[in-house]
Amino acid sequence: MKRVYKEKMQEIQRLISSSRVSDIEKLRTLAQELFVECRMNQVEEGVAYALYAQGMAYLNQLEIKQALEKLEEARKHAVLARAYETEVRATSGIGLCLMFEQNYEEALEQFLEYMRLYYEYDVGTKLYSALNNVGEIFRLLQKYDTALQYYLEAQEVCDAEDDEFWWVLKTNIANTYIRLEDPDQARRYLKEASAIGTIEEDSHYATIMQQTYGHLAHLEGDFSLAETLLKQALAFYREAPYFAFVMDQNAAYEDLYRVYQSQGKLEKGEALLLEAIAYSKKNAFLPLHIQYLGLLSKHYEQTHETTKSYDTLRKFYKYQMKFEEIRRARKIRNIDLRIELDQLRKEKSDLHTISYIDRLTGINNRRAMQDHFEQFTRGELYPEVKRLGALLFDVDYFKEYNDFYGHLEGDHCLRKIAELLAMIAEELEGQVYRYGGDEFLLVYRKLDADGQRALAEELPKRIADLRIAHEKSYVSDWVSCSMGMMEADREIFESFDQTFLRLDEALYVAKRKGRNCVEIRLIE
């Protein structure tokens, strides 16, 4: 992929991670630009990422339905483009959408799928983010002990340099301890969060910290302080409608309502619930709407307003039935999507087999070789390997073999050599490719000096042991190969063409020396 696309994707990812409302419009614009450019130039990986970015832009603006559509489309394109990191990111985005819809069961499935794909693809996304999200779901389900386990697990694998996430994680743990009624542990984690770095005033993080201290004050019975802090937090959320704030705003509504109840401020409590009901209806947060209706019905029971209580309860059951229908439809939709994705993966795998495998020999072809080299130079293939070895094989006097024995026997000869090289590649934990005609390439992890010499001595013998007669060879009674060997650091393998040129030079020397031998080139 061109550098210009990669740079734009990096900028988009920064905007997705930003909690600044001012960045939402910029994100949407850049995502649309990337989509148009990549679709025009048929850059499928870029199209998949652009769709993911568009989905996240919709999510940032609380347009959940549109976000889900874009993210599901992004995941399909990512599967077809083998854009593993984008597939993982899109899966996480879908989980967030379902989480903010309070469809926790389906959201949990998505985050668990995210973790499975993370390990399968070994991508560079944040595992601790998924663990944190799973913790959030269990906290929202009021399963606080389970939530705490996931938060602590996220803490174990969190990137030491990711200060922003450390801050969020510590605050989440503090909030969970508040729900577990352990104020000492809550204060400990709030202090650790404060020590991570300076928080900008009037920022989302400052508000969450303020709100968490409000929850803590409520737990400890300081209702006046709790009311002040929670009202300040709500004032911030009212001015900044943003997807990351939804659950925090909901928690502020709930806790402030309970503070009003504790103080006997029933009129203020009713007004707050009516505001929360209007807020959830406007943003189509159906489960939150149901939750607030339930609280309001109980409120009217306490104030002995029976008619209002029954009217509110009827609305509660009406919306609850509607939500159950939506949830059932969503579950069926998810099953259909999983079937569709599995079919796409199978089709892509079949296409990959056709396009990457040499039909004659059954080993990797030149296209696979070029793609694998690009992955290696980018650090995606053998990321732990800093030094690599490669061998270029050329069958000695193969034209003469074909002319004398015929092309069918020539094909049989190439298949036998390919089988042997595939076996050797497996022994060396490497890959073998048919470069074209009678040329093969073997790529393997580095060997020590003794291993290199042993391999150079062993290969001609193993090829001779195939006992493929070659009456027209000038160097052996059996089919033999000339080989150029190269071993170098990753940086030397700058491109496939340059690497092949170096190997071809070594192969030429092996032929000048009389063929049926290996010429070794070690590049320090």
C-alpha positions as CSV (number, residue, x, y, z in Angstrom):
1,M,0.0,0.0,0.0
2,K,1.3,3.5,-0.9
3,R,2.8,5.6,1.9
4,V,0.2,8.4,1.3
5,Y,-2.6,6.0,2.2
6,K,-0.8,4.7,5.3
7,E,-0.1,8.2,6.5
8,K,-3.8,9.1,6.1
9,M,-4.8,6.0,7.9
10,Q,-2.5,6.8,10.8
11,E,-4.1,10.3,11.1
12,I,-7.6,8.8,10.9
13,Q,-6.7,6.3,13.7
14,R,-5.5,9.2,15.9
15,L,-8.8,11.0,15.3
16,I,-10.8,7.9,16.2
17,S,-8.9,7.6,19.4
18,S,-9.5,11.3,20.2
19,S,-12.2,12.2,22.6
20,R,-12.4,15.8,21.3
21,V,-15.8,16.6,19.8
22,S,-14.1,19.0,17.4
23,D,-12.2,16.1,15.7
24,I,-15.4,14.2,14.7
25,E,-16.1,16.3,11.5
26,K,-12.4,16.0,10.5
27,L,-12.6,12.3,11.0
28,R,-15.6,12.0,8.7
29,T,-14.0,14.1,6.0
30,L,-10.8,12.2,6.0
31,A,-12.6,8.8,6.0
32,Q,-14.7,9.8,3.0
33,E,-11.6,11.1,1.1
34,L,-9.7,7.8,1.8
35,F,-12.7,5.7,0.7
36,V,-13.0,7.6,-2.7
37,E,-9.3,7.5,-3.4
38,C,-8.9,3.8,-2.5
39,R,-12.0,2.7,-4.4
40,M,-10.9,4.6,-7.5
41,N,-7.4,3.0,-7.3
42,Q,-8.8,-0.4,-6.3
43,V,-6.9,-0.5,-3.0
44,E,-9.1,-3.0,-1.2
45,E,-7.3,-2.8,2.1
46,G,-7.7,1.0,2.1
47,V,-11.4,0.7,1.2
48,A,-12.0,-1.7,4.2
49,Y,-10.2,0.7,6.5
50,A,-12.1,3.8,5.2
51,L,-15.4,2.0,5.8
52,Y,-14.3,1.2,9.3
53,A,-13.4,4.9,9.9
54,Q,-16.8,6.0,8.5
55,G,-18.5,3.6,10.9
56,M,-16.5,5.0,13.9
57,A,-17.4,8.6,12.8
58,Y,-21.1,7.6,12.9
59,L,-20.6,6.0,16.3
60,N,-18.9,9.2,17.6
61,Q,-22.0,11.1,16.6
62,L,-24.3,8.5,18.3
63,E,-25.8,7.4,14.9
64,I,-25.6,3.8,16.0
65,K,-27.7,2.2,13.1
66,Q,-25.5,3.8,10.4
67,A,-22.3,2.9,12.4
68,L,-23.3,-0.7,12.5
69,E,-24.0,-0.8,8.8
70,K,-20.6,0.7,7.9
71,L,-18.7,-1.4,10.4
72,E,-20.3,-4.7,9.2
73,E,-19.5,-3.7,5.6
74,A,-15.9,-2.8,6.6
75,R,-15.5,-6.3,8.2
76,K,-16.7,-8.0,5.0
77,H,-14.3,-6.0,2.9
78,A,-11.5,-6.6,5.4
79,V,-12.0,-10.4,5.1
80,L,-11.9,-10.3,1.3
81,A,-8.8,-8.0,1.4
82,R,-7.1,-10.1,4.1
83,A,-6.8,-6.9,6.0
84,Y,-6.6,-8.6,9.4
85,E,-6.0,-5.5,11.6
86,T,-9.0,-3.7,10.0
87,E,-11.2,-6.8,10.5
88,V,-10.2,-6.9,14.2
89,R,-10.9,-3.1,14.6
90,A,-14.2,-3.4,12.9
91,T,-15.2,-6.3,15.2
92,S,-14.4,-4.1,18.2
93,G,-16.4,-1.2,16.7
94,I,-19.4,-3.4,16.3
95,G,-19.0,-4.5,19.9
96,L,-19.0,-0.9,21.0
97,C,-22.2,-0.1,19.0
98,L,-24.0,-3.1,20.6
99,M,-22.6,-2.1,24.0
100,F,-24.1,1.5,23.7
101,E,-27.4,-0.1,22.6
102,Q,-27.1,-2.0,25.9
103,N,-27.3,-5.3,23.9
104,Y,-24.7,-6.7,26.2
105,E,-24.9,-10.3,25.3
106,E,-24.2,-9.7,21.6
107,A,-21.6,-7.0,22.5
108,L,-19.8,-9.6,24.7
109,E,-19.7,-12.0,21.8
110,Q,-18.1,-9.4,19.5
111,F,-15.3,-8.5,22.1
112,L,-14.6,-12.2,22.7
113,E,-14.4,-12.6,18.9
114,Y,-12.0,-9.6,18.8
115,M,-9.7,-11.4,21.3
116,R,-9.8,-14.7,19.3
117,L,-8.9,-12.9,16.1
118,Y,-6.2,-10.9,17.9
119,Y,-4.4,-14.1,18.8
120,E,-5.1,-15.9,15.5
121,Y,-3.8,-13.0,13.3
122,D,-1.2,-11.6,15.8
123,V,-2.1,-8.0,14.9
124,G,-0.9,-4.8,16.5
125,T,-4.2,-3.7,18.0
126,K,-4.7,-3.2,21.8
127,L,-5.8,-6.5,23.5
128,Y,-6.1,-4.6,26.7
129,S,-8.8,-2.4,25.1
130,A,-11.0,-5.4,24.5
131,L,-10.4,-6.7,28.0
132,N,-11.4,-3.3,29.4
133,N,-14.6,-3.3,27.3
134,V,-15.5,-6.8,28.5
135,G,-14.9,-5.5,32.1
136,E,-17.2,-2.5,31.3
137,I,-20.0,-4.9,30.1
138,F,-19.8,-6.9,33.3
139,R,-19.8,-3.7,35.4
140,L,-22.9,-2.5,33.6
141,L,-24.5,-5.9,34.3
142,Q,-23.6,-5.3,37.9
143,K,-21.3,-8.3,38.0
144,Y,-18.6,-6.3,39.7
145,D,-16.3,-9.2,40.8
146,T,-16.1,-10.5,37.2
147,A,-15.6,-6.9,35.9
148,L,-12.7,-6.4,38.3
149,Q,-11.0,-9.6,37.0
150,Y,-11.1,-8.3,33.4
151,Y,-9.9,-4.8,34.4
152,L,-6.9,-6.3,36.4
153,E,-6.1,-8.6,33.4
154,A,-6.1,-5.6,31.1
155,Q,-3.8,-3.8,33.6
156,E,-1.3,-6.7,33.3
157,V,-1.0,-6.5,29.5
158,C,-1.4,-2.7,29.1
159,D,1.3,-0.9,27.1
160,A,3.5,0.9,29.7
161,E,3.6,4.0,27.4
162,D,-0.2,4.3,26.9
163,D,-0.8,6.9,29.7
164,E,-4.3,7.8,28.4
165,F,-5.5,4.2,28.6
166,W,-3.8,3.6,32.0
167,W,-5.7,6.6,33.3
168,V,-9.1,5.2,32.0
169,L,-8.3,1.7,33.4
170,K,-7.4,3.0,36.8
171,T,-10.6,5.0,37.0
172,N,-12.7,2.1,35.9
173,I,-11.1,-0.1,38.6
174,A,-11.8,2.7,41.2
175,N,-15.5,2.9,40.0
176,T,-15.8,-0.9,40.4
177,Y,-14.5,-0.8,43.9
178,I,-17.0,1.9,44.7
179,R,-19.8,-0.5,43.5
180,L,-18.2,-3.2,45.7
181,E,-18.4,-0.7,48.6
182,D,-14.6,-0.6,49.1
183,P,-13.8,3.1,49.4
184,D,-10.2,2.5,50.5
185,Q,-9.3,0.6,47.3
186,A,-11.3,3.2,45.2
187,R,-9.2,6.0,46.6
188,R,-6.0,4.1,46.0
189,Y,-6.7,3.7,42.3
190,L,-7.9,7.3,42.0
191,K,-4.6,8.5,43.4
192,E,-2.7,6.2,41.0
193,A,-4.8,7.6,38.1
194,S,-4.0,11.2,39.2
195,A,-0.3,10.4,39.4
196,I,-0.1,9.3,35.8
197,G,-0.1,12.8,34.4
198,T,-1.7,16.2,34.3
199,I,-5.3,16.2,33.2
200,E,-6.6,19.2,31.2
201,E,-9.3,21.2,33.0
202,D,-12.8,20.8,31.5
203,S,-11.7,17.7,29.6
204,H,-13.5,14.4,29.4
205,Y,-10.9,12.8,31.7
206,A,-11.2,15.6,34.3
207,T,-15.0,15.1,34.3
208,I,-14.7,11.4,34.8
209,M,-12.4,11.9,37.7
210,Q,-14.7,14.5,39.2
211,Q,-17.7,12.2,38.7
212,T,-15.9,9.2,40.3
213,Y,-15.1,11.3,43.3
214,G,-18.9,12.2,43.3
215,H,-19.7,8.4,43.4
216,L,-17.3,8.0,46.2
217,A,-18.7,10.9,48.2
218,H,-22.2,9.3,47.8
219,L,-20.9,6.0,49.1
220,E,-19.3,7.7,52.1
221,G,-22.5,9.7,52.8
222,D,-21.3,13.1,51.8
223,F,-24.4,13.9,49.8
224,S,-23.8,17.6,49.4
225,L,-20.4,17.0,47.8
226,A,-21.7,14.2,45.7
227,E,-24.5,16.4,44.4
228,T,-22.1,19.2,43.5
229,L,-19.7,17.0,41.7
230,L,-22.3,14.9,39.8
231,K,-24.2,18.0,38.7
232,Q,-20.9,19.5,37.3
233,A,-20.3,16.2,35.4
234,L,-23.8,16.3,33.9
235,A,-23.3,19.9,32.8
236,F,-20.3,18.8,30.9
237,Y,-22.0,15.8,29.2
238,R,-25.0,18.0,28.1
239,E,-22.6,20.2,26.2
240,A,-20.7,17.3,24.6
241,P,-22.8,14.6,23.0
242,Y,-20.2,11.9,22.2
243,F,-20.4,8.1,22.2
244,A,-17.7,7.7,24.8
245,F,-19.7,9.7,27.3
246,V,-23.0,7.8,27.1
247,M,-22.4,5.4,29.9
248,D,-20.7,8.0,32.1
249,Q,-23.7,10.3,31.6
250,N,-26.0,7.4,32.4
251,A,-24.1,6.7,35.6
252,A,-24.2,10.4,36.6
253,Y,-28.0,10.4,36.1
254,E,-28.5,7.3,38.2
255,D,-26.2,8.4,41.0
256,L,-27.5,11.9,41.2
257,Y,-31.1,10.6,41.3
258,R,-30.1,8.4,44.3
259,V,-28.4,11.4,46.0
260,Y,-31.6,13.4,45.6
261,Q,-33.6,10.5,47.1
262,S,-31.2,10.2,50.1
263,Q,-31.7,14.0,50.7
264,G,-35.5,13.8,50.3
265,K,-35.3,16.1,47.2
266,L,-38.2,14.3,45.4
267,E,-39.1,17.1,43.0
268,K,-35.5,17.4,41.8
269,G,-35.3,13.6,41.5
270,E,-38.5,13.6,39.3
271,A,-37.2,16.5,37.1
272,L,-33.9,14.7,36.6
273,L,-35.6,11.4,35.6
274,L,-37.8,13.3,33.1
275,E,-34.7,14.9,31.6
276,A,-33.0,11.4,31.4
277,I,-36.1,10.0,29.7
278,A,-36.1,12.8,27.1
279,Y,-32.3,12.4,26.5
280,S,-32.6,8.6,26.0
281,K,-35.6,9.0,23.7
282,K,-34.0,11.7,21.6
283,N,-30.8,9.6,21.0
284,A,-32.8,6.3,20.5
285,F,-31.1,4.6,23.5
286,L,-34.0,2.3,24.0
287,P,-32.7,0.2,26.9
288,L,-31.7,3.4,28.8
289,H,-35.2,4.7,28.1
290,I,-36.7,1.6,29.6
291,Q,-34.4,1.8,32.6
292,Y,-35.4,5.4,33.3
293,L,-39.1,4.7,32.9
294,G,-38.8,1.9,35.5
295,L,-37.1,4.3,37.9
296,L,-39.8,6.9,37.3
297,S,-42.6,4.4,37.9
298,K,-41.1,3.5,41.3
299,H,-40.6,7.2,42.1
300,Y,-44.3,7.8,41.5
301,E,-45.1,4.8,43.8
302,Q,-43.0,6.4,46.5
303,T,-44.8,9.7,46.1
304,H,-48.2,7.9,46.0
305,E,-49.0,9.2,42.5
306,T,-50.8,6.0,41.5
307,T,-52.1,7.2,38.1
308,K,-48.7,8.5,37.0
309,S,-47.1,5.3,38.2
310,Y,-49.4,3.1,36.1
311,D,-49.1,5.3,33.0
312,T,-45.3,5.2,33.3
313,L,-45.4,1.4,33.8
314,R,-47.5,0.9,30.7
315,K,-44.8,2.8,28.7
316,F,-42.1,0.7,30.4
317,Y,-43.7,-2.6,29.2
318,K,-44.4,-1.2,25.8
319,Y,-40.8,-0.2,25.2
320,Q,-39.5,-3.4,26.8
321,M,-41.5,-5.6,24.3
322,K,-40.2,-3.4,21.5
323,F,-36.6,-3.9,22.7
324,E,-37.1,-7.6,23.0
325,E,-38.2,-7.8,19.3
326,I,-35.2,-5.7,18.2
327,R,-32.8,-7.9,20.3
328,R,-34.2,-11.1,18.8
329,A,-33.9,-9.6,15.3
330,R,-30.4,-8.5,16.0
331,K,-29.4,-12.0,17.2
332,I,-30.8,-13.6,14.0
333,R,-28.9,-10.9,12.0
334,N,-25.7,-11.8,13.9
335,I,-26.1,-15.5,13.1
336,D,-26.6,-14.6,9.4
337,L,-23.5,-12.3,9.4
338,R,-21.4,-15.1,11.0
339,I,-22.5,-17.5,8.3
340,E,-21.8,-14.9,5.6
341,L,-18.3,-14.1,7.0
342,D,-17.4,-17.8,7.2
343,Q,-18.4,-18.2,3.6
344,L,-16.4,-15.2,2.6
345,R,-13.3,-16.6,4.4
346,K,-13.7,-19.9,2.7
347,E,-14.1,-18.3,-0.7
348,K,-11.1,-16.1,0.0
349,S,-9.1,-19.1,1.2
350,D,-10.0,-21.0,-2.0
351,L,-9.0,-18.0,-4.2
352,H,-5.7,-17.7,-2.2
353,T,-4.9,-21.3,-2.8
354,I,-5.5,-20.9,-6.6
355,S,-3.5,-17.6,-6.9
356,Y,-0.6,-18.6,-4.5
357,I,0.0,-22.2,-5.5
358,D,2.0,-23.3,-8.5
359,R,-0.2,-25.7,-10.5
360,L,2.5,-28.0,-11.7
361,T,4.4,-28.6,-8.5
362,G,1.9,-27.8,-5.8
363,I,4.3,-25.4,-3.9
364,N,4.2,-21.6,-3.6
365,N,4.4,-19.7,-6.8
366,R,6.2,-16.4,-7.7
367,R,3.2,-14.2,-6.6
368,A,3.3,-15.8,-3.1
369,M,7.0,-15.3,-3.0
370,Q,6.8,-11.6,-3.7
371,D,4.0,-11.0,-1.2
372,H,5.8,-13.0,1.5
373,F,9.0,-10.9,0.9
374,E,7.0,-7.7,1.3
375,Q,5.5,-9.0,4.5
376,F,9.0,-10.0,5.8
377,T,10.5,-6.6,5.0
378,R,7.6,-4.9,6.8
379,G,8.1,-7.1,9.8
380,E,4.8,-9.0,9.5
381,L,6.3,-12.3,8.5
382,Y,8.8,-13.9,11.0
383,P,8.7,-10.7,13.2
384,E,11.1,-12.2,15.7
385,V,13.7,-13.1,13.0
386,K,16.4,-10.5,12.3
387,R,18.4,-12.5,9.9
388,L,17.2,-14.7,7.0
389,G,18.7,-17.2,4.6
390,A,17.7,-17.9,1.0
391,L,18.8,-20.4,-1.7
392,L,18.2,-20.1,-5.4
393,F,18.1,-23.4,-7.3
394,D,18.6,-24.0,-11.0
395,V,18.3,-27.5,-12.5
396,D,21.5,-28.3,-14.4
397,Y,21.0,-28.7,-18.1
398,F,17.3,-28.8,-17.8
399,K,16.7,-27.8,-21.5
400,E,18.8,-30.8,-22.5
401,Y,16.7,-33.0,-20.2
402,N,13.5,-31.8,-21.7
403,D,14.7,-32.2,-25.3
404,F,15.9,-35.8,-24.6
405,Y,13.2,-37.2,-22.3
406,G,10.2,-35.1,-23.3
407,H,8.1,-32.4,-21.5
408,L,6.0,-34.9,-19.5
409,E,9.2,-36.4,-18.0
410,G,10.4,-32.8,-17.5
411,D,7.3,-32.0,-15.5
412,H,7.7,-35.1,-13.5
413,C,11.3,-34.2,-12.7
414,L,10.3,-30.7,-11.5
415,R,7.6,-32.2,-9.3
416,K,10.1,-34.6,-7.6
417,I,12.5,-31.7,-6.9
418,A,9.7,-29.6,-5.6
419,E,8.6,-32.4,-3.2
420,L,12.1,-32.7,-1.9
421,L,12.5,-28.9,-1.4
422,A,9.2,-28.7,0.4
423,M,10.4,-31.4,2.8
424,I,13.7,-29.5,3.3
425,A,11.8,-26.2,3.8
426,E,9.7,-27.8,6.6
427,E,12.9,-29.1,8.3
428,L,14.3,-25.6,8.2
429,E,11.1,-23.9,9.2
430,G,11.0,-22.0,6.0
431,Q,9.1,-21.7,2.7
432,V,9.8,-23.0,-0.9
433,Y,8.7,-21.3,-4.1
434,R,8.8,-22.1,-7.8
435,Y,10.3,-18.9,-9.3
436,G,9.6,-20.0,-12.8
437,G,10.7,-22.7,-15.3
438,D,13.3,-24.9,-13.5
439,E,14.2,-22.3,-10.9
440,F,13.2,-22.6,-7.2
441,L,13.7,-20.5,-4.1
442,L,14.1,-21.7,-0.6
443,V,13.8,-19.1,2.3
444,Y,14.6,-20.2,5.8
445,R,15.6,-18.8,9.2
446,K,19.3,-18.2,9.7
447,L,21.7,-21.0,10.4
448,D,25.0,-20.8,12.3
449,A,28.3,-21.3,10.3
450,D,28.4,-25.1,10.8
451,G,24.7,-25.3,9.8
452,Q,25.4,-23.4,6.6
453,R,28.3,-25.6,5.6
454,A,26.3,-28.7,6.4
455,L,23.4,-27.6,4.3
456,A,25.6,-26.7,1.4
457,E,27.2,-30.2,1.5
458,E,23.9,-32.0,2.0
459,L,21.7,-30.4,-0.7
460,P,23.6,-31.8,-3.8
461,K,23.6,-35.3,-2.2
462,R,19.9,-35.2,-1.4
463,I,19.0,-34.1,-5.0
464,A,21.3,-36.9,-6.4
465,D,19.5,-39.4,-4.1
466,L,16.3,-38.8,-6.0
467,R,18.0,-40.9,-8.7
468,I,16.5,-39.1,-11.7
469,A,18.6,-40.2,-14.6
470,H,20.0,-37.5,-16.9
471,E,22.0,-38.8,-19.8
472,K,22.5,-35.4,-21.3
473,S,24.1,-33.8,-18.2
474,Y,27.7,-32.8,-18.4
475,V,28.3,-33.0,-14.6
476,S,26.4,-36.0,-13.3
477,D,24.6,-39.2,-14.3
478,W,21.6,-37.9,-12.3
479,V,19.6,-34.7,-12.2
480,S,21.6,-32.1,-10.2
481,C,21.2,-28.4,-9.3
482,S,23.4,-25.4,-9.0
483,M,22.6,-23.2,-6.0
484,G,23.3,-19.7,-4.8
485,M,23.0,-19.2,-1.0
486,M,22.6,-15.9,0.7
487,E,22.2,-15.0,4.4
488,A,21.7,-11.4,5.6
489,D,20.0,-9.1,8.1
490,R,16.4,-8.1,7.4
491,E,17.5,-4.6,6.2
492,I,19.4,-6.2,3.3
493,F,16.2,-7.8,2.0
494,E,15.0,-4.4,0.9
495,S,13.0,-5.7,-2.1
496,F,12.4,-9.0,-3.8
497,D,14.1,-7.9,-7.0
498,Q,17.3,-6.7,-5.2
499,T,17.4,-10.0,-3.2
500,F,17.0,-12.1,-6.3
501,L,19.8,-10.2,-8.0
502,R,22.2,-11.0,-5.2
503,L,21.2,-14.7,-5.3
504,D,21.4,-14.8,-9.1
505,E,25.0,-13.5,-8.8
506,A,25.9,-16.3,-6.4
507,L,24.1,-18.9,-8.6
508,Y,26.2,-17.6,-11.6
509,V,29.4,-18.2,-9.7
510,A,28.2,-21.8,-8.8
511,K,27.7,-22.5,-12.5
512,R,31.1,-21.1,-13.4
513,K,32.6,-23.4,-10.8
514,G,31.2,-26.4,-12.6
515,R,27.6,-26.7,-11.4
516,N,26.1,-29.2,-9.0
517,C,27.4,-27.1,-6.1
518,V,26.5,-24.3,-3.7
519,E,28.0,-20.8,-3.7
520,I,27.6,-19.1,-0.3
521,R,27.3,-15.4,0.2
522,L,27.2,-14.1,3.8
523,I,26.3,-10.4,4.0
524,E,27.1,-8.8,7.4
